[in-house]
Amino acid sequence: MNSEIARHYRDVIETNFKYFERATIKSSLEEYKAELLKETAKIESEKDRNHNLGFLKSFYNESLEALQESGEEMDYIMNSVFQNLKGLNFIDITKSIKKQIISSISTFKLKEEYTSFNGLFFEYNSSPNFSGIAFKERNFEVIIDNPKYIEFEDGSYASDSSIDFEFEEIFEEILGGEFEETAWVFEFELEIFLKVKETAYAIVASCLHDAIKSEDVIKPLKKCGFEQNGVVYFNEHDMEVKSIFVNE
């Protein structure tokens, strides 16, 4: 399962890099307008349709004004972001994650009632900090293509501690600063901004899987109780969907 998850992240990275070759803020804005018009047409309530159309008109016109005023500068910022993402050294990221996880494992301890754990679920919340939560349930599966929201019940966690790492380079230098300011001009609604964020997290997730499967990480993890068929997953905290199913 881990190999399937890792392949999913690699596919996301490859697909998004191809998207960046042709995407501009203007083209993303037009795609957003077309999609919202398509979805609005499906709404039965005239009041709700008019609400959507009113929002779209305002958002679209304000976005066009922003592009007319600073479009060239914004495109330059986005091109720089694309190049910075492509220039990331996956080997260095993997080494950094390995080093931090090995250090974090040294303080990791299962609850007394557990002798092993079957899942390591890394959560993030728009920061460079990633927290790996151990959970015990054996009967779960990872569904990548059609996730839905689940909540872990009290007692699901196999440890009161977590296995953590952080990666400031991507999330401060690439996703912060001028990129974030540009994205919020458009309320972070456009696909071009969402794909940048998705790509950054996919790169970290891919490197995380490379780090986890290395002998110098998996060996101490197994000593802590990580089972042979244990799954590692990665998801944004408090999203409406989570790509993990427990006891379904």
Backbone bond lengths (Angstrom), bond angles and torsions (degrees), N, CA, C in turn:
res aa  C-N    CA-C-N  psi(-1)  N-CA   C-N-CA  omega(-1)  CA-C   N-CA-C  phi
1 M - - - 1.463 - - 1.527 111.85 -
2 N 1.337 117.04 -39.65 1.464 119.22 179.80 1.523 111.84 -60.53
3 S 1.322 116.32 -37.17 1.468 119.37 179.67 1.525 110.74 -66.41
4 E 1.352 116.77 -35.57 1.469 120.80 177.58 1.529 110.64 -67.08
5 I 1.324 116.19 -41.83 1.463 120.72 179.20 1.526 109.85 -64.24
6 A 1.343 116.54 -45.64 1.464 120.58 -179.74 1.527 110.72 -61.87
7 R 1.332 116.93 -38.49 1.471 120.66 178.04 1.524 110.71 -64.51
8 H 1.329 116.32 -37.25 1.471 120.70 176.66 1.524 110.58 -58.54
9 Y 1.335 117.53 -45.70 1.461 120.69 -179.55 1.533 110.95 -65.00
10 R 1.320 116.84 -40.29 1.473 119.56 178.35 1.525 110.74 -62.94
11 D 1.338 116.53 -39.43 1.468 120.66 178.34 1.530 110.89 -64.69
12 V 1.335 117.29 -40.52 1.463 121.37 177.32 1.526 110.23 -59.56
13 I 1.323 116.55 -46.37 1.470 121.28 -179.19 1.530 110.20 -61.07
14 E 1.324 116.85 -48.20 1.466 120.94 -178.25 1.527 111.48 -63.32
15 T 1.333 116.95 -44.87 1.467 121.59 -179.47 1.527 111.10 -63.17
16 N 1.334 116.19 -43.32 1.460 119.60 -177.42 1.525 112.11 -70.55
17 F 1.322 117.50 -35.95 1.463 119.39 176.55 1.528 110.70 -61.99
18 K 1.329 117.58 -37.08 1.470 120.94 176.36 1.530 110.13 -66.90
19 Y 1.326 115.93 -38.51 1.470 120.77 177.82 1.530 110.29 -62.18
20 F 1.332 117.49 -41.71 1.464 121.40 -178.00 1.533 112.04 -63.69
21 E 1.331 117.19 -25.49 1.462 120.55 -179.14 1.526 111.85 -65.64
22 R 1.322 116.85 -26.95 1.477 120.09 -176.72 1.531 113.25 -115.14
23 A 1.316 117.56 -14.91 1.465 120.89 -170.72 1.521 112.38 -80.31
24 T 1.320 115.37 143.61 1.464 122.96 169.46 1.527 107.10 -133.56
25 I 1.304 116.86 166.14 1.458 119.50 176.92 1.527 109.99 -61.04
26 K 1.334 116.15 -40.71 1.469 120.37 -179.49 1.533 111.13 -62.82
27 S 1.332 117.44 -46.31 1.462 119.64 179.96 1.525 110.96 -65.10
28 S 1.324 116.97 -36.18 1.462 120.91 177.92 1.528 110.84 -67.32
29 L 1.325 116.35 -37.68 1.466 121.25 176.49 1.528 110.50 -62.68
30 E 1.319 117.61 -43.71 1.464 121.11 -179.90 1.532 110.40 -65.70
31 E 1.333 116.80 -38.82 1.466 120.23 177.37 1.528 110.58 -64.72
32 Y 1.319 116.33 -39.96 1.470 121.64 178.40 1.530 109.73 -62.31
33 K 1.330 116.93 -45.08 1.464 121.24 179.66 1.526 111.02 -61.25
34 A 1.343 116.36 -46.23 1.462 120.29 -178.37 1.524 111.37 -63.25
35 E 1.327 116.98 -41.25 1.463 121.23 -178.73 1.532 111.14 -67.48
36 L 1.341 116.40 -42.36 1.463 119.33 -179.41 1.528 110.80 -67.49
37 L 1.331 117.67 -37.59 1.465 120.55 175.93 1.526 110.49 -63.06
38 K 1.326 116.13 -40.55 1.465 121.13 178.98 1.523 110.86 -62.68
39 E 1.331 116.83 -45.76 1.460 120.85 -179.46 1.527 111.76 -69.97
40 T 1.319 116.11 -35.54 1.468 120.27 179.77 1.524 111.26 -64.67
41 A 1.329 116.20 -36.56 1.459 120.82 -179.76 1.533 112.55 -62.65
42 K 1.323 116.57 -21.16 1.468 120.81 -178.97 1.533 112.10 -83.97
43 I 1.330 117.63 -12.54 1.463 121.76 -175.37 1.524 110.34 -77.45
44 E 1.318 117.08 129.33 1.476 121.31 -177.69 1.524 112.30 -75.47
45 S 1.313 117.03 -38.58 1.464 120.38 -175.93 1.526 111.08 -72.82
46 E 1.324 116.33 122.80 1.466 120.53 178.44 1.528 110.84 -62.75
47 K 1.336 116.52 -37.47 1.461 121.16 179.05 1.527 111.11 -61.18
48 D 1.334 115.98 -44.64 1.458 120.03 -179.76 1.527 111.26 -69.85
49 R 1.339 116.04 -36.45 1.467 119.06 177.00 1.523 110.30 -62.20
50 N 1.318 116.03 -46.41 1.466 120.50 -179.76 1.528 111.50 -63.63
51 H 1.333 115.97 -36.69 1.464 119.74 176.87 1.525 110.09 -60.59
52 N 1.333 116.41 -47.33 1.460 120.47 179.39 1.525 111.59 -61.61
53 L 1.322 115.52 -44.37 1.461 119.64 -178.70 1.526 111.02 -64.97
54 G 1.317 116.84 -37.64 1.464 120.22 177.50 1.517 111.50 -65.12
55 F 1.351 116.26 -42.82 1.459 120.15 177.10 1.524 110.25 -62.33
56 L 1.334 116.54 -46.42 1.456 120.53 -177.29 1.529 111.44 -61.31
57 K 1.323 116.67 -43.68 1.461 119.88 179.83 1.518 111.35 -60.33
58 S 1.315 116.25 -45.63 1.464 120.98 179.69 1.525 111.00 -64.87
59 F 1.332 116.32 -48.89 1.465 121.03 -178.31 1.529 110.88 -62.27
60 Y 1.330 116.51 -45.02 1.464 121.02 -177.49 1.528 111.05 -64.44
61 N 1.322 117.22 -45.77 1.461 120.45 -178.87 1.527 111.81 -65.11
62 E 1.345 116.48 -42.18 1.465 120.23 178.40 1.532 110.69 -65.03
63 S 1.329 116.15 -36.88 1.462 120.19 178.96 1.524 111.24 -67.24
64 L 1.324 116.09 -41.14 1.466 119.78 177.88 1.527 110.74 -62.80
65 E 1.316 116.38 -39.84 1.465 120.29 178.56 1.535 110.61 -62.72
66 A 1.338 115.98 -41.74 1.467 120.14 179.00 1.516 110.78 -63.91
67 L 1.327 117.08 -39.21 1.464 121.00 179.41 1.528 111.28 -69.42
68 Q 1.315 116.78 -38.40 1.461 120.00 178.11 1.523 111.16 -64.38
69 E 1.324 115.05 -34.71 1.462 120.22 -178.38 1.526 112.71 -79.20
70 S 1.340 116.57 -42.76 1.480 119.59 -172.01 1.515 112.88 -137.57
71 G 1.327 118.15 21.99 1.460 121.39 -174.77 1.505 114.31 -58.97
72 E 1.331 117.19 -42.02 1.464 120.71 -178.34 1.529 111.10 -63.46
73 E 1.321 116.27 -43.07 1.461 121.09 178.66 1.536 110.87 -65.74
74 M 1.344 115.84 -40.99 1.463 119.86 179.45 1.523 111.51 -64.11
75 D 1.331 117.07 -41.42 1.467 120.40 178.15 1.526 110.86 -63.27
76 Y 1.329 116.21 -37.05 1.465 120.28 177.52 1.533 110.35 -63.85
77 I 1.329 116.22 -42.74 1.469 121.01 178.80 1.525 109.94 -61.75
78 M 1.324 116.89 -45.26 1.464 120.04 -178.71 1.519 111.76 -65.96
79 N 1.321 117.45 -39.98 1.462 119.95 177.21 1.527 111.55 -62.74
80 S 1.321 115.88 -36.69 1.470 120.25 176.67 1.526 110.74 -65.12
81 V 1.333 115.93 -40.91 1.471 120.75 177.78 1.525 110.39 -62.04
82 F 1.347 116.42 -44.98 1.469 119.84 179.19 1.530 110.33 -58.83
83 Q 1.315 116.53 -45.83 1.460 120.46 -178.65 1.529 111.55 -65.79
84 N 1.325 116.49 -37.30 1.464 119.75 178.74 1.528 111.19 -65.91
85 L 1.321 116.54 -38.89 1.459 119.92 176.62 1.520 110.83 -63.88
86 K 1.329 116.15 -45.56 1.464 120.12 -179.58 1.528 111.97 -66.00
87 G 1.334 115.82 -26.74 1.457 120.01 -177.60 1.516 114.37 -85.68
88 L 1.325 118.01 -2.91 1.457 120.04 179.81 1.529 111.01 -63.95
89 N 1.302 115.69 139.90 1.463 121.86 -179.51 1.530 108.60 -94.43
90 F 1.327 115.61 105.09 1.467 120.04 -176.18 1.525 111.53 -63.09
91 I 1.315 116.89 -33.81 1.470 120.29 -179.78 1.522 110.39 -64.49
92 D 1.321 116.66 -44.00 1.467 120.36 179.05 1.525 111.62 -65.44
93 I 1.340 116.68 -39.77 1.468 120.31 178.35 1.527 109.88 -62.76
94 T 1.332 115.86 -44.65 1.465 120.49 179.28 1.522 111.39 -60.93
95 K 1.321 116.93 -43.62 1.466 120.83 178.92 1.525 111.03 -61.59
96 S 1.331 116.69 -41.76 1.460 120.91 179.51 1.524 111.04 -63.70
97 I 1.340 116.26 -44.32 1.463 120.21 179.36 1.528 110.32 -63.56
98 K 1.324 116.97 -43.67 1.470 120.89 178.96 1.523 111.27 -57.34
99 K 1.297 115.83 -48.09 1.468 120.70 -177.97 1.523 110.97 -60.73
100 Q 1.328 116.67 -44.10 1.464 120.69 -178.00 1.531 111.93 -70.13
101 I 1.333 116.65 -39.00 1.460 119.54 179.88 1.522 110.73 -66.86
102 I 1.318 116.87 -42.75 1.466 120.53 178.47 1.525 110.33 -58.56
103 S 1.329 116.29 -41.66 1.460 120.61 177.78 1.525 110.96 -65.29
104 S 1.336 116.93 -41.09 1.462 121.30 -178.19 1.526 111.78 -69.15
105 I 1.329 116.78 -34.80 1.461 121.09 179.59 1.531 110.97 -60.44
106 S 1.312 116.59 -30.00 1.465 120.54 -176.65 1.522 112.59 -62.05
107 T 1.336 117.90 -21.59 1.464 120.98 -179.97 1.532 111.84 -111.39
108 F 1.335 116.54 5.64 1.461 121.45 -177.54 1.526 110.73 -83.05
109 K 1.332 116.66 136.77 1.459 120.77 -179.08 1.522 109.89 -148.24
110 L 1.352 116.49 133.52 1.456 120.93 177.77 1.520 110.99 -74.43
111 K 1.331 115.18 156.66 1.457 119.61 172.33 1.526 109.25 -62.95
112 E 1.317 116.38 157.05 1.454 121.36 -175.23 1.526 112.63 -59.42
113 E 1.343 117.02 -32.49 1.463 119.52 -175.99 1.531 113.45 -78.96
114 Y 1.321 117.26 -4.12 1.458 120.51 -178.87 1.521 111.44 -115.60
115 T 1.315 114.61 144.00 1.464 120.42 174.00 1.529 111.05 -112.06
116 S 1.339 116.28 -11.15 1.461 120.36 179.86 1.524 109.29 -157.61
117 F 1.326 116.24 170.56 1.468 120.48 175.32 1.517 109.11 -144.23
118 N 1.330 115.45 152.39 1.460 120.78 -169.76 1.518 114.05 -109.68
119 G 1.314 117.92 -12.03 1.459 120.23 -178.07 1.512 112.05 -139.35
120 L 1.300 115.63 147.45 1.461 122.10 174.67 1.524 106.18 -129.39
121 F 1.323 115.59 107.85 1.463 122.19 -170.01 1.519 109.28 -109.98
122 F 1.331 116.94 105.83 1.461 121.68 -177.82 1.527 109.96 -86.74
123 E 1.311 115.90 122.85 1.456 121.94 177.93 1.525 110.12 -107.73
124 Y 1.322 115.52 149.15 1.458 120.36 175.27 1.521 108.74 -141.15
125 N 1.324 116.09 159.68 1.475 119.35 -177.21 1.522 111.17 -144.85
126 S 1.334 115.67 61.52 1.467 122.17 176.99 1.527 112.00 60.07
127 S 1.300 115.92 37.26 1.460 121.13 176.49 1.519 107.49 -142.32
128 P 1.335 117.47 169.30 1.468 119.00 179.55 1.518 113.56 -80.62
129 N 1.333 118.28 11.18 1.460 121.28 -177.52 1.526 110.77 -103.34
130 F 1.327 116.07 132.75 1.459 121.65 -178.23 1.524 108.74 -125.63
131 S 1.323 115.38 128.10 1.459 120.61 -173.40 1.520 110.14 -117.56
132 G 1.321 116.50 115.53 1.461 121.89 -179.06 1.513 111.10 -88.77
133 I 1.349 117.48 114.11 1.450 123.20 -176.61 1.525 109.27 -101.97
134 A 1.322 116.20 126.21 1.456 120.96 179.75 1.520 109.90 -85.51
135 F 1.332 117.13 134.22 1.454 119.24 173.33 1.521 109.44 -135.87
136 K 1.322 115.68 154.98 1.452 121.39 -165.68 1.521 114.30 -96.91
137 E 1.325 118.99 -27.90 1.454 121.00 -170.24 1.520 112.35 -49.93
138 R 1.314 115.31 129.78 1.465 119.77 178.67 1.527 111.44 -85.95
139 N 1.334 115.74 -33.55 1.455 119.96 -171.85 1.527 111.08 -88.26
140 F 1.318 116.50 77.05 1.448 119.55 175.73 1.526 109.30 -145.98
141 E 1.300 115.67 161.36 1.448 120.26 176.04 1.521 109.03 -140.30
142 V 1.295 116.09 153.06 1.452 121.28 178.16 1.520 108.79 -97.61
143 I 1.316 116.70 123.63 1.458 122.13 177.92 1.526 107.47 -112.45
144 I 1.303 116.85 111.91 1.457 120.69 -173.92 1.525 111.71 -84.76
145 D 1.338 117.28 -42.83 1.465 120.49 -170.38 1.521 114.13 -78.69
146 N 1.331 117.87 -26.85 1.468 119.96 -175.12 1.521 110.29 -138.42
147 P 1.337 117.16 66.94 1.474 119.82 -176.28 1.520 111.78 -73.66
148 K 1.312 116.51 159.48 1.456 120.97 172.44 1.523 108.72 -143.71
149 Y 1.307 115.41 163.36 1.459 120.37 -172.81 1.526 111.61 -74.59
150 I 1.307 117.25 136.46 1.460 122.39 171.65 1.520 107.81 -136.46
151 E 1.312 116.31 155.11 1.453 121.00 174.44 1.519 108.22 -121.49
152 F 1.319 116.18 134.13 1.454 119.24 174.83 1.520 109.06 -74.48
153 E 1.330 116.68 131.55 1.451 120.31 177.30 1.522 110.04 -76.99
154 D 1.320 116.12 159.68 1.460 119.73 175.78 1.522 109.36 -56.58
155 G 1.306 115.90 136.23 1.452 120.13 -179.54 1.511 113.32 94.45
156 S 1.350 116.73 -6.16 1.459 119.61 179.66 1.527 111.66 -70.32
157 Y 1.312 116.35 -30.82 1.459 119.33 -174.92 1.522 111.21 -76.80
158 A 1.307 115.16 136.30 1.462 120.85 -177.55 1.523 112.42 -88.40
159 S 1.321 116.50 -5.10 1.462 119.77 -178.75 1.526 109.53 -150.80
160 D 1.305 116.06 148.27 1.463 120.74 174.67 1.522 111.49 -85.68
161 S 1.309 116.57 -10.16 1.468 120.98 177.52 1.525 109.00 -106.54
162 S 1.304 116.95 169.84 1.461 121.11 -179.51 1.524 109.85 -131.29
163 I 1.316 114.64 166.04 1.464 121.19 177.24 1.524 106.50 -107.53
164 D 1.319 116.43 112.25 1.459 120.90 -166.53 1.528 113.15 -117.35
165 F 1.324 113.87 155.13 1.464 120.78 167.27 1.522 107.65 -152.97
166 E 1.302 115.79 163.90 1.458 120.33 177.05 1.518 108.65 -135.92
167 F 1.343 114.34 156.05 1.457 117.54 179.02 1.519 109.72 -145.25
168 E 1.300 115.00 87.90 1.456 121.74 -171.63 1.523 113.20 -70.63
169 E 1.336 116.99 -30.27 1.472 119.90 -173.71 1.524 112.41 -56.06
170 I 1.349 116.39 -49.13 1.461 119.47 -177.82 1.519 111.15 -69.89
171 F 1.317 115.93 -44.50 1.455 119.51 -167.48 1.516 113.63 -86.29
172 E 1.284 118.20 -17.31 1.456 120.70 175.10 1.521 111.15 -100.49
173 E 1.323 116.57 -47.54 1.463 120.27 -174.13 1.523 113.33 -80.36
174 I 1.355 117.58 -31.67 1.461 120.13 -176.75 1.520 111.94 -101.52
175 L 1.323 117.34 -47.28 1.467 120.23 -176.06 1.526 113.30 -90.38
176 G 1.307 117.59 -7.77 1.459 120.74 178.39 1.520 111.25 -95.19
177 G 1.314 116.03 -161.69 1.460 122.32 171.21 1.508 115.45 52.92
178 E 1.331 115.73 -127.91 1.466 121.67 -173.40 1.525 112.57 -64.83
179 F 1.341 117.25 -35.37 1.472 118.87 177.83 1.522 110.66 -61.33
180 E 1.322 116.64 -49.40 1.457 120.66 -177.85 1.528 110.88 -62.55
181 E 1.329 116.92 -41.68 1.466 120.35 178.86 1.526 111.03 -61.82
182 T 1.331 116.20 -41.62 1.465 120.85 179.49 1.527 110.97 -65.83
183 A 1.324 116.46 -45.08 1.463 120.85 -178.22 1.527 111.73 -61.41
184 W 1.333 116.45 -38.42 1.462 119.27 -177.36 1.523 112.71 -75.57
185 V 1.327 118.36 -16.95 1.473 120.09 171.45 1.526 109.16 -59.61
186 F 1.340 115.62 -32.20 1.460 121.93 -179.82 1.536 111.02 -107.77
187 E 1.341 115.87 24.56 1.464 122.93 176.55 1.527 113.16 57.78
188 F 1.335 116.25 21.57 1.471 122.27 179.94 1.536 111.37 57.78
189 E 1.337 116.14 27.66 1.468 121.07 -175.54 1.529 113.03 -88.15
190 L 1.323 117.47 -26.01 1.457 119.56 -170.02 1.526 112.08 -81.04
191 E 1.321 114.17 147.13 1.466 121.64 -176.34 1.528 112.15 -59.77
192 I 1.302 117.20 -34.05 1.455 120.57 -177.13 1.529 111.05 -60.59
193 F 1.318 117.72 -38.04 1.469 121.27 179.24 1.524 110.86 -75.68
194 L 1.333 115.71 -40.33 1.462 119.67 -179.96 1.524 111.34 -64.57
195 K 1.340 116.42 -35.87 1.460 119.28 179.88 1.527 111.94 -72.16
196 V 1.322 117.69 -31.41 1.464 119.65 174.40 1.522 109.78 -61.71
197 K 1.330 115.37 -48.38 1.466 120.56 179.41 1.528 110.57 -62.27
198 E 1.333 116.41 -45.07 1.458 121.03 179.86 1.531 111.06 -60.38
199 T 1.323 116.40 -41.21 1.458 120.57 -179.15 1.517 111.86 -65.38
200 A 1.328 116.79 -42.28 1.461 120.45 179.25 1.522 110.65 -60.16
201 Y 1.337 116.97 -46.08 1.458 120.12 179.59 1.527 111.32 -68.05
202 A 1.327 117.53 -35.84 1.461 120.58 178.75 1.528 110.95 -65.22
203 I 1.324 116.83 -36.74 1.466 120.48 177.41 1.525 110.46 -63.54
204 V 1.341 116.05 -46.08 1.465 119.44 177.98 1.525 110.54 -62.88
205 A 1.343 116.71 -42.42 1.465 120.50 -179.77 1.528 111.34 -62.93
206 S 1.323 116.81 -42.15 1.454 120.89 178.63 1.526 110.99 -62.24
207 C 1.310 115.64 -43.93 1.471 120.19 178.89 1.529 110.78 -68.32
208 L 1.331 116.84 -33.78 1.461 120.51 176.08 1.527 110.32 -59.69
209 H 1.326 116.90 -44.40 1.465 119.82 179.59 1.527 111.47 -65.82
210 D 1.311 116.86 -37.33 1.464 119.06 175.66 1.530 110.85 -64.22
211 A 1.331 115.58 -38.40 1.469 119.83 179.62 1.522 111.17 -68.16
212 I 1.339 116.12 -44.37 1.460 120.60 -176.33 1.531 111.90 -63.08
213 K 1.329 117.51 -36.41 1.460 119.14 -175.36 1.530 113.01 -82.38
214 S 1.333 116.45 -6.59 1.467 118.81 178.23 1.525 109.96 -71.55
215 E 1.306 116.96 148.02 1.458 122.37 -174.25 1.527 112.54 -60.90
216 D 1.332 116.90 -37.56 1.465 118.74 -176.95 1.519 113.41 -74.92
217 V 1.357 117.45 -7.65 1.462 120.92 173.14 1.524 110.86 -105.52
218 I 1.331 116.99 -47.15 1.470 119.69 -175.37 1.522 111.62 -66.52
219 K 1.313 117.35 -31.12 1.471 119.53 -179.78 1.531 111.93 -64.26
220 P 1.350 119.81 -52.06 1.471 118.45 176.84 1.527 113.19 -66.53
221 L 1.365 117.41 -29.05 1.468 119.76 176.12 1.527 110.47 -63.04
222 K 1.319 115.81 -43.54 1.469 119.66 179.63 1.520 110.92 -65.66
223 K 1.314 116.89 -35.08 1.461 119.88 176.26 1.525 111.24 -63.22
224 C 1.341 115.95 -30.26 1.471 120.84 177.45 1.521 112.11 -78.78
225 G 1.352 116.69 -9.51 1.458 119.54 178.07 1.511 115.68 115.08
226 F 1.332 118.43 5.16 1.463 120.85 179.81 1.525 109.11 -67.94
227 E 1.345 116.51 122.69 1.449 121.02 -173.03 1.531 112.39 -75.54
228 Q 1.311 114.91 161.60 1.464 121.93 -174.82 1.528 111.94 -58.07
229 N 1.341 116.37 -38.73 1.467 120.49 -178.20 1.526 111.95 -99.91
230 G 1.317 117.29 21.75 1.461 121.11 -178.18 1.523 112.78 -63.42
231 V 1.321 115.51 145.55 1.461 121.70 -176.74 1.526 110.33 -109.96
232 V 1.329 115.88 139.56 1.467 122.08 175.48 1.518 107.57 -111.07
233 Y 1.341 117.06 126.66 1.460 119.21 177.15 1.519 110.61 -136.60
234 F 1.311 115.21 170.81 1.449 122.24 -162.81 1.519 107.42 -147.22
235 N 1.324 118.86 120.34 1.465 118.56 -176.36 1.516 111.70 -155.20
236 E 1.329 115.73 153.66 1.458 120.87 -179.64 1.526 110.47 -73.92
237 H 1.301 116.16 134.64 1.466 122.29 -177.72 1.531 110.66 -68.00
238 D 1.334 115.11 135.55 1.464 122.56 175.05 1.522 114.45 65.33
239 M 1.338 116.96 23.66 1.460 118.65 171.61 1.530 109.11 -73.86
240 E 1.339 117.49 160.90 1.457 120.86 179.38 1.520 111.61 -71.81
241 V 1.325 116.62 -20.82 1.463 120.34 175.69 1.512 108.69 -125.23
242 K 1.297 115.72 146.94 1.457 121.63 172.71 1.522 106.96 -129.91
243 S 1.310 116.36 140.88 1.460 119.91 -174.27 1.526 111.96 -89.95
244 I 1.304 116.59 37.35 1.459 119.61 177.61 1.520 109.22 -137.42
245 F 1.301 117.49 138.13 1.455 122.70 178.13 1.523 108.02 -115.44
246 V 1.298 117.97 129.95 1.455 121.52 177.92 1.528 108.63 -120.31
247 N 1.333 115.71 127.18 1.471 121.87 177.92 1.526 112.85 53.54
248 E 1.315 116.49 43.24 1.468 120.23 177.98 1.527 109.76 -82.37
